[in-house]
Every structure is written in C-alpha cells, then in structure tokens.
Amino acid sequence: MANTNVNKWGQSHHWEEACIKTRRNLNERKRRISFLEIGRKDRVLDLGCGDGLNVKVLRKMGIRDVIGIDISPELLSIARKENRDNKFYLASAEKLPFKANYFDVVFVDSVFHHFMKYDRAIEEIKRVLKNGGKLCFIEPHRSILRSFYDFISTSFVANFMPSLKRRGKSYLGEIRFMKHWLSTEEIFYKTLSKMGFREKTKRSDVLSIIATYEVSKK
C-alpha cells in the first residue's frame, strides 16, 4: 500500500495493481509520448512514474536525462530494478524535492485524475519548470465512447473478456477519482491558464487527451 505520508488523496491498492497490469504496450506508449515532442536534450521529470515503464520508453526514445517520482514505495522498488542507472524519488506532486527552474519538461501520464484539487500540484510544477518549460500530460477524456467503455468494463460481459475485466477492476478501484476528474476536466484547464500555462497542443486519442502547455513566469 502506498505511503500515507505522501499519498494525500488515498489512492487504493487497485490503483497500484493497475500501474503494473494495464497499458503495458510499449509501442502504444511510445506513439502517445511522441505527440508531446519532448526533446532528446530536455531534462524531464516523470511525475507519477509508477513502476518506471514510461522512464524506460523515454530513454529508449533517446531522452537520457529523466528523473522519476512517485508516492508508492512498492512501485518505485520495481522502477529502480527495471531502470538501474536512473534516479527515482519518493515524493508527492504537491511537494516536489527539486529546486526552482530545474526541468525543461514535466511529464504526467494518468496522474492528475487522482487529485481532488489541482492548484498545489500545478504550483509545484510551475516552480520546478524553467521559464518557457513544458507541462506534457496524458489524461482520461470525457466522451460518449469512454462512458460506454466504462459501462461495458464493469458489466457481466467483462467476465468473458480478461482485458475488460482487468480494466473494470482498476476503474472500480479509482472510481471516485475518475468521476471527479471527468466532471472537473475543464476546471483543470482553466486552472492551468490562470496559473500562467498556455496551451501549445492538445489532441483527443481514443479515450484520452494528450496535451502540451508552456509556462510563462514573466
């Protein structure tokens, strides 16, 4: 179970299992990350790195300067074993252990939807980003297709399809977070704008939104 000292919002064991058992296709991850146009020479923070799979993908894409943080000691243990020459830290998005203006990119994959409030995490991301640095994120997106997929994943039909059954279990394990995120997604974007982030790119990708925002500290 995640360390409650940094797990402020109380993510469940189902959430940790989902990090390990779902979305394992490396080519699919690389395809989605490539939309964000992260430079090979960028210093990147993988915020909410989980078991380090995205760190592995980023490094295979030629992005060498990557640091991972997560709130789960168990997931970080896996990340360190799988990426032995990479740095990882146990930390919360709301209290990042880095100096100001340190990163070119903060990369966030399926993490914001675990927050019940966004302000503090966005403030910390802004602090550690250089002026003109980029917040790159991949998050669930509200759509008719997602509503249908969530319904099917938790219906009796999922019992006959292992992939749907796994997804349904992870969805039910974080359902309060997902419902909150999908109902406040637009508030999140407005909060980014209010705090000095400007949208550069944003695209829908099946069930997710993939976006890059640039920060201005002037």
URZIBEL-V430290 format. One line per field, one symbol per residue. phi: phi as a letter, one per 40 degrees, with the letter a starting at -180 (. if undefined). psi: psi as a letter, one per 20 degrees, with the letter a starting at -180 (. if undefined). Layout:
phi: ???
psi: ???
This chain:
phi: .ccccbcccgccccccccccbbfcccccccccccccfccccccbbccgcfcgccdccdcccgcccbbbbacbccccccdcccbcbbcbbcacccaccbccfcbcabbbbfbdccccbbdcccdccccccccgcbcbabadbcacccdccccccbcccccbbdcccccccccccbcccccccccbdccdcccdcccgbbcbaaacbgbbbbabbbcbbc
psi: qqoihimhjlqrhhgghhhhirliohhggggghhhilpqhjqoponolicjjghgggghhjjohnppqqriohghhggghhimhjqpqqoqqhinplqrqkhqhpopoolghijphqhggghgggggiqqpirpopqoqqpprhggggggghhjrhhhhjohhhggghghghhkhhgghgghijghhghhggghjjpppgqpqpnejrppqpppppj.
